[in-house]
């Protein structure tokens, strides 16, 4: 049976796996929709979960974590269920983390093995991949997409509808309102000055792959070319999986691309 502290409150449609631990003063609210908690998950104390929510296995939630709450939108009635959240396995949610359920008909999603440090936040309709690190106070606005193995430094901000490519990094106290390409490092507001070489090496990238990303960064950010012209240069090496990844990422951009000078362009036509 699950281990449930006597002070915990559980109401509505709540399903707990056999070895779930629910600590003191937790509140599990399955009133608006079903709430499922997977095997090996631990709610340490004062954790609030609201359905619709599917929380996977092996997650560890520290005090004052709130997941599944209503979007912070004055036009959204807080008792509207929405599509809910789907969260994977082996995530750590440290003290005060907040993740809100979506406004749209598509569930919000958090992947596996992410580390959310104290007071980090994901707004409504966010999509987050696997193995990401969100340092203290990192903030994702609504509709943000974060790919795998992204690192956000302390007190960083990501504007709504913005995308962060895989392996990218945003330095502490920085923010972006345009899309940050894979493996690029943002070091000021909408400015990238380097490639996340350390992150690439940790992910097993070869020297050749690192050189390719450095060339891409140089072409997009330091060649003096407009984005449209830089994309044409990248197309000269189409067929390389890394180059194709960047071409697809840029083509899908609606907010423009972060560069070294804050210059953006949403169109490559």
C-alpha positions in Angstrom: 0.0 0.0 0.0 1.0 3.6 -0.4 2.4 5.3 2.7 0.1 8.3 3.4 0.7 10.6 6.4 -2.5 11.2 8.4 -2.3 15.0 7.8 -2.5 14.6 4.0 -5.7 15.4 2.1 -6.7 13.3 -0.8 -9.9 14.0 -2.6 -11.6 13.1 -5.9 -10.2 10.7 -8.5 -6.7 9.9 -7.2 -4.7 6.8 -8.0 -1.5 6.0 -6.1 0.9 3.2 -7.0 1.7 0.7 -4.2 5.0 2.3 -3.0 4.1 6.0 -3.3 5.0 8.0 -0.2 2.7 11.0 0.6 4.3 13.1 3.4 2.8 15.5 5.9 0.3 18.2 4.8 0.2 17.2 1.1 -2.9 17.9 -0.9 -3.9 15.7 -3.8 -6.9 17.1 -5.6 -8.5 14.9 -8.3 -11.7 16.9 -8.4 -11.3 18.5 -11.8 -9.8 15.4 -13.4 -8.0 12.2 -12.6 -4.7 12.3 -10.8 -2.3 9.4 -11.1 1.0 9.0 -9.2 3.4 6.4 -10.4 5.6 3.8 -8.5 8.4 5.0 -6.4 7.3 8.7 -6.3 7.8 10.6 -3.1 5.9 13.7 -2.0 8.0 14.9 0.9 5.7 17.4 2.5 3.3 20.3 1.7 3.1 19.2 -1.9 0.0 20.2 -3.9 -1.1 18.2 -7.0 -4.2 18.9 -9.1 -5.7 16.8 -11.8 -5.9 16.2 -14.6 -2.3 15.0 -14.0 -0.4 11.9 -14.8 2.8 11.9 -12.7 5.2 9.1 -13.6 7.5 6.8 -11.6 10.4 7.6 -9.4 9.8 11.4 -9.1 10.9 13.3 -6.0 8.9 16.3 -4.9 10.2 18.6 -2.2 8.2 20.9 0.1 5.8 23.5 -1.4 5.9 22.1 -4.9 2.7 22.9 -6.7 1.9 21.0 -10.0 -1.3 21.1 -12.0 -2.6 24.4 -10.8 -4.6 26.8 -13.0 -2.8 29.0 -15.5 -2.0 32.5 -14.3 -4.4 34.1 -16.7 -7.2 36.5 -15.6 -9.4 35.1 -18.4 -9.1 31.5 -17.3 -11.6 30.2 -14.7 -9.5 28.3 -12.1 -12.0 25.4 -12.0 -11.7 24.7 -15.7 -9.9 21.3 -16.0 -8.1 21.8 -19.3 -6.2 19.0 -20.9 -4.0 18.5 -17.9 -0.3 17.6 -17.5 1.7 14.5 -18.4 5.0 14.2 -16.5 7.5 11.4 -17.0 9.9 9.6 -14.6 12.8 10.3 -12.3 12.3 14.1 -12.2 13.4 16.1 -9.2 11.3 19.1 -8.1 12.9 21.1 -5.4 11.3 23.5 -3.0 8.7 25.9 -4.4 8.6 24.6 -8.0 5.3 25.5 -9.8 4.1 24.0 -13.0 0.7 24.9 -14.4 -1.8 22.9 -16.5 -2.5 24.1 -20.0 -5.2 26.3 -21.4 -5.4 24.5 -24.8 -6.8 21.1 -25.7 -3.3 19.6 -25.8 -1.7 18.3 -22.5 1.4 20.0 -21.2 4.3 17.6 -21.0 7.4 17.3 -18.9 9.8 14.5 -19.9 12.2 12.3 -17.8 15.2 12.9 -15.5 14.8 16.7 -15.3 16.1 18.7 -12.3 14.0 21.6 -11.3 15.8 23.7 -8.6 14.0 25.8 -6.0 11.4 28.3 -7.2 11.7 27.4 -10.9 8.5 27.7 -12.9 6.8 26.4 -16.1 3.7 28.2 -17.2 0.7 26.8 -19.1 1.1 24.7 -22.3 4.8 24.1 -21.9 6.6 21.2 -23.5 9.9 20.1 -21.8 12.1 17.2 -23.0 14.5 15.0 -21.0 17.6 15.6 -18.9 17.2 19.4 -18.5 18.4 21.5 -15.6 16.5 24.5 -14.4 18.4 26.5 -11.8 16.9 28.5 -9.0 14.3 31.0 -10.2 14.4 29.9 -13.9 11.0 30.9 -15.5 9.3 29.5 -18.5 6.3 31.5 -19.8 3.3 29.9 -21.4 3.7 27.8 -24.6 7.5 27.5 -24.3 9.2 24.5 -25.8 12.4 23.2 -24.3 14.3 20.3 -26.0 16.5 17.7 -24.3 19.5 18.5 -22.2 18.9 22.2 -21.9 20.4 24.2 -19.0 18.9 27.4 -17.7 20.9 29.4 -15.2 19.6 31.1 -12.1 16.9 33.7 -12.5 16.6 33.2 -16.3 13.5 34.0 -18.3 12.1 32.5 -21.5 9.3 34.5 -23.3 6.0 32.9 -24.2 5.9 30.8 -27.5 9.8 30.7 -27.5 11.7 27.5 -28.3 15.0 26.4 -26.8 16.9 23.9 -28.9 18.5 20.7 -27.5 21.8 21.1 -25.6 21.4 24.9 -25.5 22.3 26.9 -22.4 21.0 30.2 -21.0 23.4 31.9 -18.6 22.2 33.2 -15.2 20.2 36.5 -15.2 19.7 36.3 -18.9 16.5 36.1 -20.9 15.4 35.3 -24.4 12.3 36.3 -26.4 13.5 34.6 -29.7 14.4 31.0 -30.4 17.8 29.7 -29.2 19.3 27.2 -31.6 20.6 23.8 -30.4 23.9 24.0 -28.5 24.1 27.8 -28.6 24.8 29.7 -25.3 22.8 32.8 -24.5 24.9 35.2 -22.4 22.8 38.3 -22.6 19.2 39.2 -23.5 18.7 37.7 -27.0 22.5 37.4 -27.5 24.5 34.2 -28.1 28.3 34.5 -27.9 29.4 30.9 -27.9 28.7 27.2 -28.4 28.0 24.9 -25.4 31.1 22.8 -26.1 31.2 21.3 -22.6 27.6 20.2 -22.9 28.3 18.6 -26.3 31.3 16.7 -25.0 29.3 15.5 -22.0 26.7 14.1 -24.5 29.4 12.3 -26.4 29.7 14.6 -29.4 32.8 14.0 -31.6 35.4 16.6 -32.4 33.9 16.7 -36.0 30.4 17.4 -34.7 31.7 20.2 -32.4 33.5 21.7 -35.3 30.3 21.6 -37.4 28.3 23.4 -34.7 31.1 26.0 -34.3 30.9 26.6 -38.1 27.1 26.9 -37.9 27.4 29.5 -35.1 30.0 31.4 -37.0 27.9 31.4 -40.1 24.7 32.5 -38.4 26.1 34.9 -35.8 29.5 36.2 -36.8 29.7 36.2 -40.6 27.8 39.5 -41.0 25.2 37.8 -43.2 21.5 38.3 -42.8 19.8 35.2 -41.6 18.3 34.5 -45.0 21.8 34.5 -46.6 23.3 32.5 -43.7 20.7 29.8 -44.2 21.8 29.5 -47.9 25.3 28.9 -46.7 24.1 26.2 -44.3 22.2 24.5 -47.2 25.5 24.0 -49.0 26.1 21.3 -46.4 22.6 19.9 -46.3 22.6 16.1 -45.7 24.8 16.4 -42.6 22.4 15.5 -39.7 23.5 18.4 -37.6 23.2 20.9 -40.4 19.7 19.6 -41.2 18.7 19.9 -37.6 19.6 23.6 -37.6 17.9 24.2 -41.0 14.7 22.6 -39.7 14.9 24.5 -36.4 15.3 27.9 -38.2 12.6 27.1 -40.7 10.1 26.4 -37.9 10.9 29.7 -36.1 8.1 32.2 -35.6 9.8 34.5 -33.2 13.2 34.8 -34.9 16.6 33.4 -33.9 19.0 34.6 -31.2 22.3 35.9 -32.6 25.3 37.7 -31.3 23.9 41.2 -31.9 20.3 40.6 -30.9 19.4 40.7 -34.6 16.4 38.5 -35.4 14.5 37.4 -38.5 11.5 35.1 -38.5 11.6 34.5 -42.2 14.2 32.7 -44.4 12.2 32.9 -47.6 
